Amino acid sequence: MKHKKPTRGNKSREIPYGVKLFGSISRARILALLISRAGQQLYQREIMYEIGFPLQPVQRELQNLLDLGIVKKVSTLHRVYYEINTSSPFFKPLREICGFTLEQKF
């Protein structure tokens, strides 16, 4: 007779696809937002308000995405803007994936 491994928390709670794929809800939401607005520049607080997360996780994930070359940073005199890097080799696959996962709730 095999013993089942104990589980934590509510077993019926399903992990959203975006979290499974991207590792965090905030990263998945940032990617979905920036991809849905490709060609548009958004500043940090705008991203923060749109996805409903505090500034610190938004800053952390934007830096991760910058390091990967998925996001571009554009500095002006008074603000720093972010946009999806459409010339990144990851852009087209991510756009297809986010097109699927946007239909799901992150």
C-alpha positions as CSV (number, residue, x, y, z in Angstrom):
1,M,0.0,0.0,0.0
2,K,1.4,3.4,-1.1
3,H,1.2,6.3,1.2
4,K,0.1,9.7,-0.2
5,K,2.5,12.6,0.3
6,P,0.9,15.2,2.7
7,T,-0.2,18.3,1.0
8,R,-0.3,21.9,2.3
9,G,-3.2,24.2,2.3
10,N,-6.3,23.9,0.2
11,K,-5.8,21.1,-2.3
12,S,-8.6,22.3,-4.5
13,R,-7.0,25.6,-5.2
14,E,-5.7,25.5,-8.8
15,I,-2.5,27.5,-9.8
16,P,-3.2,29.8,-12.7
17,Y,-1.4,29.1,-16.0
18,G,0.5,32.4,-15.9
19,V,2.0,31.6,-12.5
20,K,2.9,28.0,-13.6
21,L,4.7,29.3,-16.7
22,F,6.2,32.6,-15.5
23,G,6.9,31.9,-11.8
24,S,4.9,34.8,-10.3
25,I,1.6,36.4,-10.7
26,S,3.2,39.9,-10.9
27,R,5.5,38.9,-13.7
28,A,2.7,37.2,-15.6
29,R,0.5,40.3,-15.2
30,I,3.2,42.7,-16.2
31,L,4.0,40.7,-19.4
32,A,0.3,40.4,-20.3
33,L,-0.1,44.2,-19.8
34,L,2.9,45.2,-21.8
35,I,2.2,42.7,-24.6
36,S,-1.4,43.9,-24.8
37,R,-0.1,47.4,-25.2
38,A,2.9,46.7,-27.5
39,G,4.3,50.0,-28.8
40,Q,3.1,51.9,-25.8
41,Q,5.3,53.2,-23.0
42,L,4.1,52.9,-19.4
43,Y,5.7,54.2,-16.3
44,Q,6.1,52.1,-13.1
45,R,3.2,53.5,-11.1
46,E,1.0,53.2,-14.1
47,I,1.9,49.5,-14.4
48,M,1.5,49.1,-10.6
49,Y,-2.1,50.5,-10.8
50,E,-3.0,48.5,-13.9
51,I,-2.0,45.2,-12.4
52,G,-3.0,45.9,-8.8
53,F,0.4,45.1,-7.2
54,P,2.6,47.2,-4.9
55,L,5.6,49.1,-6.3
56,Q,8.3,46.8,-5.0
57,P,7.3,43.6,-6.8
58,V,6.6,45.6,-10.0
59,Q,10.2,47.1,-9.8
60,R,11.7,43.7,-9.1
61,E,9.9,42.0,-12.0
62,L,10.6,44.9,-14.4
63,Q,14.3,44.6,-13.6
64,N,14.1,40.8,-14.2
65,L,12.4,41.4,-17.6
66,L,15.0,44.1,-18.5
67,D,17.8,41.8,-17.7
68,L,16.3,39.2,-20.1
69,G,15.9,41.8,-22.8
70,I,12.1,41.3,-22.9
71,V,11.4,44.8,-21.7
72,K,13.0,48.2,-22.8
73,K,13.5,51.1,-20.5
74,V,13.1,54.6,-21.9
75,S,14.2,57.6,-19.8
76,T,12.9,61.1,-20.2
77,L,13.6,64.2,-18.2
78,H,11.1,63.4,-15.5
79,R,10.0,59.8,-15.9
80,V,11.3,56.3,-16.8
81,Y,9.0,54.4,-19.1
82,Y,8.9,50.7,-19.9
83,E,7.6,48.9,-23.0
84,I,7.8,45.4,-24.4
85,N,10.8,44.9,-26.6
86,T,9.2,43.8,-29.9
87,S,12.7,43.0,-31.4
88,S,13.4,40.5,-28.6
89,P,13.4,36.9,-29.8
90,F,11.0,36.2,-26.9
91,F,8.4,38.7,-28.1
92,K,6.5,36.5,-30.6
93,P,6.3,33.4,-28.5
94,L,5.3,35.4,-25.4
95,R,2.6,37.2,-27.4
96,E,1.2,33.9,-28.5
97,I,1.3,32.5,-24.9
98,C,-0.2,35.7,-23.4
99,G,-2.9,35.6,-26.0
100,F,-3.9,32.3,-24.6
101,T,-3.4,33.1,-21.0
102,L,-5.1,36.5,-21.2
103,E,-8.3,34.5,-21.5
104,Q,-7.6,32.9,-18.2
105,K,-7.4,34.7,-14.9
106,F,-3.8,35.2,-13.6
